[in-house]
């Protein structure tokens, strides 16, 4: 049962499990060869909990910064298995002049699905948005991922059909950075 699972901010000791879950997610999305994350990179870019915690208390977590912009919640089953992650960072609404959370990745191991674990991770993120007087929790989902879309809609998420995701990365980012230089 999901209520017996523990959701908490990740500690440095969770990094091997976090990387394994990232790789499982990439494999599910048929992009395993695209994973560049390593334990070292995760250790240097995530703001971790300073000590083990049984609640997602942000005050017990390192401050985010330009070097460590991300946070990660882990879900640990009653059996002690790290079965899910919610990797996120803070964003900002200019129109509302309020902060929010952008969920980069939510993943629950396939064998652990259907137990309410994904919903539990999203509930904790929603609580954090409310606690910081934020205005939104947002993320993107692949168009082909119907099971996830249905799950997100079941918890009250709405698809933003008027918006299109845009991205500059890899060579395009280098090119853009050098356009006026």
Secondary structure, 3 states (H helix, E strand, C coil): CHHHCEEEECCHHHHHHHHHHHHHHHHHCCCHHHCCCCHHHHHHHECCECCCCCCCCHHHECCCCCCCCEEEEEEECCCCCEEEEEEEEEEEECCCCEEEEEEEEEEECHHHCCCCHHHHHHHHHHHHHHHCCCCEEECCCCCCCHHHHHHHHHCCCCCCCCCCCCCCCHHHHHHHHCCCC
